[in-house]
């Protein structure tokens, strides 16, 4: 049993995952954790995580050996609409670990790293809610590749929907890994991140602070933009 699992089991006082000390680092000097979730739906208050995937970006490179992936047994039914997207049926999830294993893996992945996701309001909301069940606070910088794409002029700034991950990625000539598979989408997002930051660096060096500022500015109002789960 991991140290985190033992800590969670004791219902320790709420603690935050570190990461804010990365803000003034050039982005290549920080470690980033690219995360993707598949869900029962997009109701931020009721729906749940059914799978998670993540990979570390270190020194400006995707470290393939760090990929994590897991299924989660949800406590509510998986909607037909979500099954049509990620193809995870109730039978596929029946013997999956519970939410505690997901929290364990994601907390280990995110500790000391910057959270990166595409349309990051989704991952931030669902991870934050899952962590809160185990008295962990998701409190650190967040970089949103959908927002970076808008900043780089690759997606409409006033659009009513989020730019689709695979469309952006293939449009840049980058590999698209298995779509709507949490690990595949995390790897695709990591590749997109590198390409987008390279574009932004044509004008000035990028720090974690500048990337999170862009993510915040370009994500304003995005919380209500539809995005496939």
C-alpha positions in Angstrom: 0.0 0.0 0.0 1.4 3.4 -1.0 2.2 6.2 1.5 -0.6 8.3 -0.1 -3.1 5.5 0.3 -2.2 5.1 4.0 -2.5 8.9 4.4 -5.9 9.0 2.7 -7.1 6.0 4.8 -6.5 8.0 7.9 -8.6 11.0 6.6 -5.8 13.4 7.3 -6.4 17.1 7.5 -6.9 18.7 4.0 -3.5 19.2 2.3 -2.5 20.8 -1.0 -0.4 19.3 -3.7 2.7 21.5 -4.2 3.5 23.1 -7.5 3.3 26.9 -7.2 7.0 27.1 -6.8 7.2 26.3 -10.5 5.6 29.6 -11.6 8.7 31.6 -12.4 10.6 28.7 -14.1 11.0 28.6 -17.8 8.6 25.9 -18.9 11.4 23.5 -19.9 12.8 23.8 -16.4 9.5 22.6 -14.8 7.9 19.2 -14.8 4.4 19.0 -16.2 1.8 16.3 -15.8 -0.5 16.0 -18.8 -3.8 14.4 -17.8 -6.9 13.2 -19.6 -10.1 11.8 -18.1 -13.0 9.8 -19.5 -16.3 10.3 -17.6 -19.9 9.2 -17.1 -20.9 12.6 -18.4 -20.2 16.3 -18.1 -22.4 17.2 -15.1 -19.7 18.7 -12.8 -21.7 17.9 -9.7 -22.9 14.4 -10.4 -20.9 12.6 -13.1 -17.8 10.6 -12.3 -14.4 9.5 -13.6 -14.4 6.1 -15.4 -10.7 6.2 -16.6 -7.7 8.4 -16.3 -4.4 8.7 -18.2 -1.4 10.8 -17.8 2.2 11.4 -18.8 5.1 13.6 -17.6 6.7 16.3 -19.7 10.3 16.8 -18.5 12.9 19.2 -20.0 10.6 19.9 -22.8 10.1 16.3 -23.8 7.4 13.8 -23.4 8.7 10.9 -21.2 6.8 7.9 -22.5 8.0 5.7 -19.7 5.9 7.7 -17.2 2.5 7.0 -18.8 -0.1 6.0 -16.3 -3.6 4.6 -17.1 -6.4 3.1 -15.1 -10.1 2.3 -15.0 -12.4 3.4 -12.2 -15.6 1.7 -11.1 -18.2 4.5 -11.0 -20.9 4.7 -8.4 -23.5 5.9 -10.9 -24.6 4.5 -14.3 -22.6 5.2 -17.4 -24.8 7.1 -19.9 -25.3 5.7 -23.3 -24.0 9.0 -24.7 -20.7 8.6 -22.9 -20.3 5.0 -23.9 -20.7 6.1 -27.5 -17.7 8.3 -27.0 -15.2 6.3 -24.9 -16.7 2.8 -25.5 -16.3 1.8 -21.8 -19.3 -0.3 -20.9 -20.6 -1.2 -17.4 -19.1 -4.7 -17.9 -15.7 -3.2 -18.6 -15.8 -1.3 -15.4 -17.4 -3.8 -13.1 -14.2 -5.1 -11.7 -12.2 -1.9 -11.9 -10.7 -0.3 -8.7 -12.6 2.3 -6.9 -12.0 6.1 -6.9 -9.3 5.8 -4.2 -6.9 4.1 -6.6 -7.5 6.9 -9.2 -6.8 9.5 -6.5 -3.7 7.7 -5.4 -2.3 7.6 -9.0 -3.2 11.1 -9.9 -1.9 12.7 -6.7 1.4 10.9 -7.2 1.6 12.1 -10.8 0.6 15.7 -10.0 2.7 16.3 -6.8 5.3 18.9 -7.6 4.1 19.2 -11.3 2.0 21.5 -13.3 -1.3 20.1 -14.4 -1.9 20.3 -18.2 -5.1 19.2 -20.0 -7.1 20.1 -23.1 -10.2 22.1 -22.1 -8.6 21.9 -18.6 -11.8 23.1 -16.8 -13.1 19.5 -17.2 -10.1 17.8 -15.6 -9.6 20.4 -13.0 -13.2 20.2 -11.9 -13.4 16.4 -11.8 -10.0 15.8 -10.2 -10.6 18.5 -7.7 -13.9 16.9 -6.6 -12.4 13.5 -6.5 -9.4 14.7 -4.4 -11.8 16.6 -2.0 -13.4 13.3 -1.1 -10.0 12.3 0.3 -9.1 15.6 1.9 -6.7 16.6 -0.8 -6.8 20.0 -2.4 -5.9 20.4 -6.0 -4.1 23.7 -5.7 -1.5 24.5 -8.3 -0.9 26.0 -11.8 -3.0 24.7 -14.6 -2.1 24.9 -18.3 -4.9 24.5 -20.9 -3.9 23.5 -24.4 -7.3 24.6 -25.8 -6.6 28.1 -24.5 -3.0 28.0 -25.8 -4.4 27.2 -29.2 -6.7 30.2 -29.1 -3.7 32.4 -28.1 -1.6 31.0 -31.0 -4.4 31.8 -33.5 -5.2 28.2 -34.2 -8.7 28.3 -32.8 -11.5 30.9 -32.7 -11.3 33.1 -29.6 -15.1 33.6 -29.3 -16.2 30.2 -30.4 -19.1 28.5 -28.5 -17.3 25.1 -28.5 -13.8 24.0 -27.5 -11.4 23.2 -30.3 -11.2 19.4 -30.8 -8.0 17.9 -29.7 -7.4 15.6 -32.6 -8.3 18.3 -35.2 -5.8 20.7 -33.8 -3.1 18.0 -33.5 -3.6 16.5 -37.0 -3.8 20.0 -38.4 -0.2 20.6 -37.2 1.0 17.3 -38.7 1.5 15.7 -35.3 0.6 12.1 -34.3 -2.9 11.5 -32.9 -2.9 8.6 -30.5 -6.0 6.5 -29.7 -8.8 9.0 -29.4 -11.1 9.0 -26.4 -8.8 6.7 -24.6 -7.4 8.5 -21.5 -3.8 7.5 -22.0 -4.0 8.1 -25.8 -5.5 11.5 -25.4 -2.9 12.4 -22.7 -0.1 11.6 -25.1 -1.8 13.5 -27.9 -2.2 16.5 -25.6 1.4 16.4 -24.6 2.5 16.5 -28.2 0.2 19.4 -28.9 1.5 21.2 -25.8 5.0 21.2 -27.2 4.0 22.5 -30.6 1.8 25.3 -29.1 4.5 26.5 -26.7 7.0 26.5 -29.5 4.7 28.8 -31.5 4.2 31.1 -28.5 8.0 31.3 -28.0 8.5 32.8 -31.4 7.7 36.2 -29.7 9.0 35.7 -26.1 10.3 33.0 -23.7 7.5 31.2 -21.9 7.4 30.5 -18.2 4.9 28.5 -16.2 3.5 31.9 -15.0 3.0 33.1 -18.6 1.4 29.8 -19.8 -1.0 29.8 -16.8 -1.9 33.4 -17.4 -2.7 32.7 -21.1 -4.7 29.7 -20.0 -6.7 31.7 -17.6 -7.3 34.6 -20.0 -8.2 32.5 -23.0 -10.4 30.1 -20.9 -12.7 32.8 -19.5 -16.2 31.7 -20.1 -15.0 28.3 -21.5 -16.6 26.4 -18.6 -19.9 26.3 -20.5 -18.4 25.3 -23.9 -19.4 21.8 -24.9 -16.6 19.3 -25.2 -16.7 15.5 -25.8 -16.0 13.5 -22.7 
